Amino acid sequence: MMMRNPSIVIFGLFVSSLSAAEGEWTRFRGPNGTGLSDATRIPITWTEQDYNWIVDLPGVGHSSPVVWDRKLIVTCGDPKTATRIIVCLDGSDGHTIWQRDYRSENHRQHRHNSYATATPSVDAHGAITTWTTPDEVVLLALDLDGNEQWRRDLGPFVGPHGSGSSPIIAGDLVVLANEQEDPAIVARMMGRKVPTDPPGKSFLIAVDRKTGQTRWQVPRRTALAAYSTPCVRRTTDGAEELIFTSTAYGITAIDLATGRVNWEIDGVFEDRCVGSPVLAGELVIGSYGHGVRGMRCIAVRPGSRSTDTKPAIIIDVTRSVPLVPSPLVKGNRIFLWADDGVVTCLDGSSGEVIWRERVDGSYYGSPVCVRDRLYCISRDGEVVVVSASDRFEVLARIPLGEPSFATPAISNGVMYLRTQSHLYSLGEP
């Protein structure tokens, strides 16, 4: 772990002007991807009798539910036919309000990926979801009654492991990171010739929320496919910028309104970006990993196009960092929940390790925070509850009985836990 210029760090919770209505959970990891909830009545531990309801989902998947006005939108897939399934459930009792099925095609992907990995995004106008095949990147908008509003085909997708980046709704825009794999890497991996005219193109895109028409598109050089989901940062001059992470560009800030690159710090990530970036007061946190473990997590002081300020690394951690789970920031503490079950609590001002302990298990889901507790679901389907404080303590372990690669969602005081084929409702509004 390295620390640089810690005295300039000023912490505090980030609140975007694009934040959702109070109590809603509109995207992957909730408000601006923080994983933070204001719920007060989620239990520390529980038994099966404490669930409000448990429902069988119409397929399997790794995506997290999103919630608007007590309507839960969840995506599933059929592993045999690759059919993509979007289902809307009533949060009060879990009954299905509507279901939409979309034909797709089987294709190669990582054995731990699924046909429903990207988490939807939702607002008062409806839900946005995405999926890919080798032939197309689909971006789809449905209203809250399940009626299709628009659909875009953004072109072919190249990536032997499939895709996973989730869309977000930012004001009147829908934003998607379409970071694909270098065809030469894929060809070597599959024992094929490198194509002279590669089919897929990497880019960042923002489309009109109402029509789906492109508002801006930023071309990207292709390296390794990224699976991270962007967040929004307010700049010192009151504008808003999108924060992306990728192998090819490191951490990038894109002006939300124009698609212009505000600042970038490249050469910092040598392999795949899976966990999503988060904000920590004035800092931006991003990470990457290789194989089955994280390699580096950095906290960066942002640059500024208007003042020609370059970004700078303030905190640099290379031990027990996550590859897939996203970091979580609570107050002046940064929590890193690594894939192999090692959890680290860092001081956000200095980067010093407050504690680093093993909770066991293997994790693809990301932690969320309720009051002073972290909740994270292991790949085996065990919810592990850890104290989000300066004192390490495992508070509870609750088995769900089925594998889970998903992250909990929390809305209006209720936590929703997704396993491969079930959804659980826990807590009191």
N, C-alpha and C positions, 0 to 999 in steps of 0.2 A: 504494500500500500504506500502511495506517495501523496503528498499534499503540497499545494502551491498557492501562495498568497491567500491563506485562509481568512485573513482579517477583512477582506472585502465582501464576504458572504453575509447576506442579510436574509434570514429565513422568515417564512410566513406562508400560509396556505394560499394558493393561487385560485382566484375566482375569475373565470372568463365571462365576458359579456354575452358569450354564446352559450352559457350554462343553461341546462334544461330547467323546466318548471320544478319547483320544490317537490322532492319525493320521487321523481321519475328516475329511471335508469335507462338511458337512451342509447348507449353504445357499449363497446367492450370496456369493462371495468368502470362503468358508470361515469359520473361527472368529469369530463375532460380526461378520462382514463386514469384517474387518481386511485380508484379502488376504495375511496373513503365514503362512509355512510354516516348520516345523522340519526340512524335508528337507535332506539334505547331499550327495546324489549326483545332482542334476540338472545336466547339463552346461551350460557357458556357450554353446557352439556345437555343432552337430551336422549330420549329413547324413541322407539318407533311410534309409541302412543302420543308423542308430543307434536307430530306433524299435523298441519291443518288438512293436508291431503297429499296423496302420491298418485301420479298418473303414469300410464304406459304411453310413451311417445310412438308415433307412427313410423319410426325409423331410428337409425343410430346416428351419432355424430359427436363432435367435440365443441361446437359453438356454445356460447352462453346465451341465456334468454335476455331479452330487453323488454322494458315495461313502459307503457304510456296509458294513463287513465285506467289502471288496473287490468289492462289487456297485455298479456304476455305473448311476444312473438318469438318463436323458436324454429330453428331450421334442423332438418334431419335428412338422411340419405338412405337409399336402399343399396347395400353393398353388392347385390347381385345384378341389378339393372342400372345402377347409377342415377335413378330417379331422384330429383331434388324435391324436397317436401318443405313447405312453409306452413306452419300451423299457428293459429291464434287461440289462446286459452283464456278463460275467465279466471282472473286472479282470486276470486272469492271461493271458488270450489273446484277449479281445474278443468271444467268441462270445455270441450272444443267448440269454439264459436265458428271458425271456418278453417278449411285446409285447402291448399293449392299444391298440385303436383306438376312438375315440369320434367319432361323426358330429357335424358342426357345420354352420355355414352361412357362406357367403362374405359378407363385408361390407367396407365402406370402412375403410381404415387408411392410415397413412403408408407411402409407397413403400419406406421403409427399416425398416418393422416387419415382423413375420411372424406366423404362426399358432402359433408356439412361441417366445415371447420371455421370458416369466416363467421364472425358474429354480426348480426344485422345492426342497423341503426334505425331509430324511430323518433318521430315527433308528432305533433298534432295532426299532420297531414297524412301520416302513414309510415310504412317501413321501407327501408332500402336494404337490399341484400346483394351478394355477389357470389359467383362460383366460376370455375374455369374448367375447360377441357383443352386438349391440344389445338382444337380448332377455334375456340372463342373464349374471350373473357366477357362474362355476362354481368351487367349492372342493371338491376331491376327495381322498380318502384311500385308498391302496392298501397292503396289507401287502407284505412283501418277496418274497412269492411271486406278486404281481400280483393278488391277490383284493381286490375292492372292499370297503372297510370302511364308508364312508359317503360321501354326496355332498350338497352344499348348493347350492341356487340362491338367490343373494343379491339377485336382482332385476335390472332392466335396467341397461345401461351406456351412458352418453352420452359420446362422445369421437370426433372425426373421425379421429384418428391411431391408434386402437386403444389397447390397454393394455400394461403391461409390469412393473408392480410385482410383486415376488415374495413369497410367503408365508414366514414363519419359524416354527419350532417353538421355543417358550420354555417350558421345564418341561412342565407338563401342558396347555399352551395352544397353539393355532395362531393366529397373528396375521396379518391382512391389512389393508393400507391401500387402501381403495376410494375414491380421490379422483377424481371425475369432472369433466367439462367443463360450464361454464355453458351451458345450452341456447340462450341468446340469442347467445352467441359462435358456437356451431355453426350456428345458423340463418342468421346473417349470412354466415358463411363459405360456406354451401351455397346461398345465395340463397333461403331459405325463411322462412316466417312463424315468429315465436317462439311455441312451444306454450304454451297457457294452463295446461296441466297437465303439467309436464315429467316424463318417464318415469323418469329416473335420480335416485338420491339418493347423496350422498357420505357416507361414514362410515368409522370405524376399527372393526374387529371382532376379538374374540378368541372362539374356540370351543373346546370341550372336545376335547382331542387324541384321546380314545378314541371319543367319540360324535358329534362334530360339532355338538353343541348349543351355542347362543349362551351365553357366560358374561358378556360385556358388549359393548355397542355404543355408540360415541360419535358422535353426529351431527356433520357438518361442513358449513359453508356452501360452496357450490360456486363455484369460480372457473375455474382451468385444471387439467386432469388432471395428476396427479403420477405419476412413474414410479420414484420412489426406494423403497428397501426399508429398513425400520427396523433399528436395532440396540438392544442392551440395555445400560443403564448402572446400576451399583450406586451408591446414594446413600450419604451419610455416615452415615445411621442404619441401614444394612444392608439396606434394601428395594431392589427393582429397578424401574426405569422404562424404558419404551420410548421411543426417540427417533425422531420422524418429521419429515420436511420437506415443505413444500407452499407453493404460492403464497399461498393464503388465510390461512395461519396462521404462516408462517415456520418456526421450529423449535419443536416441541411435545414435552413430556415427559409421558407417560401412565403412571400407576401400573399395573404389570403385573397385580397381583392384583385391583384394583377397577375399572380403567378411568377413574379420576379424573384430571383434568388437574392435574399438579403445578406446571408452569410453562410459559410460552410467551413467545416473542419474535417478534412479528408486525411486518408492515410492512417487513421486511428483504429480501424477495424479490419483485420486480416482475413476474416472468415464470415460466416453467416450471421445476420441479425434476425433474431426471432422475437425476443422480448421487446416490448414497446417502450418508447421514450416517455419520461415523466418529468415534471417540473418540481424543483425544490427551491422555493423562493426565487432568487435571481438566477439560479443555475438550471441547466438542462442536463438530464441524466440519460445516457444511452449505453448499450452493451452489445457484445457479440460473443460467439462461442464456436467451438469446433467439435465435430463428432457428437458426443453425448454430454459435453460439459461446457460451462461458460469459461471464457478466457480473460475478458477484461470488461470492467464497468467504469465509466468516467463521468465526472460532473464538470460541465463546461460553463464558463462565463460567456454569455452570448456576445457575438459581434454586433456591429451596427453599420448599415449601409450609409446612413445619413451622416455619421461622424467618422466613417472609415475606420472603425475600431475592429480589430481582429479578435476572433474568439480565442479563449485560452483555457487549457485544462487546469482545474483547481484541485480535484480529487481524482486519484487513479488507483483502482483496486484490481488486483490480478489473482487473488486467492479466494476460493469458494464463492465465485460469482455465478449468477444464473445464466443459462443459455435460453431456455424457453420462458420461465416465469418472469414477469415484469417487476421491476423494483417498486417499492411502496414508500412514500414519504409521509410522515406524520409529525407535525411540528418541526422540531429541530433534529429529528432522527430519520435516518435512511435505513430501510430494512431490505436486505437481499436474501431471497429464499431460493437457494440453489436447487438444481434438478436432483441432486443426490441427497437432499434432506438436511443440508447444513444451512442454518439461518444465521445471518450476521446483522448486528445492530451497529450502525456507524453514527458518530457525531457529525451532524450536517455542517458545522462550522469549520471543523478541523480535519474531518475524514478519519479520525482515530477510531479504532475498533473498541466499542463499549463491551460487547460480548459476541462470541461466535460459538455456536453450539449445534450439535447434531440432534435432529428430531426423528431421524430414520425415514425410510420410504423413498419413493421416486416420484418426481412431480413434473407435470406439464401445465397444470392450472396455475394461475397467479393468485397471490394472497389479496384479500380485501380486509378492511379494518372497520370494526364496530366498537365505538367507545375506545377502550384501551386494550383491544384484543385483535389479533390477526387470525383469520380463518383461511385455510388452504386445503384443497382436496388432493390427495395422492393419486397416482395412477391406478392403485389398487382399489380406490374408492373409499379411503378413510379420511374423514374431516379431522384435521389437526388444528387445535386452538392453542395459540401461544400468546403470552402477555406482550403487548406492544409498549414496553417500558424499558428502563435501564437495568432491570433485573430479569434474567431469563427464567421463564417458567412455562412448562407445558401444562395447560389447564385442562385439556380434555382430548380424547380420541374417540370418534364416533364412526363406526363402519356403516357404509351405505349398501354394501352387499353386491356391488357391481363396479367394474372399472370406470374411471372418470378422467377425462383430459380437460374438463371445462373449469371455468372460473365462476364462483357464485355471483348472483345478482341480488341487489337489495333495493326494494322500493316500498315506500309508504309503511316502513317498519317491518316488512316481511322479507326473509331471505329465501331465495330460490336456488336449490342445489340440483345440478344436472349431472346425471351419470350417462352412460352410453345410450340407454333407451328409456330412462325414467326421469321424471321431474318431481321434486319434493318442495313443499311449501312449509316454512317454519317461522314462527314468531307471531307477534300480535301487532296489528296496525295501531 
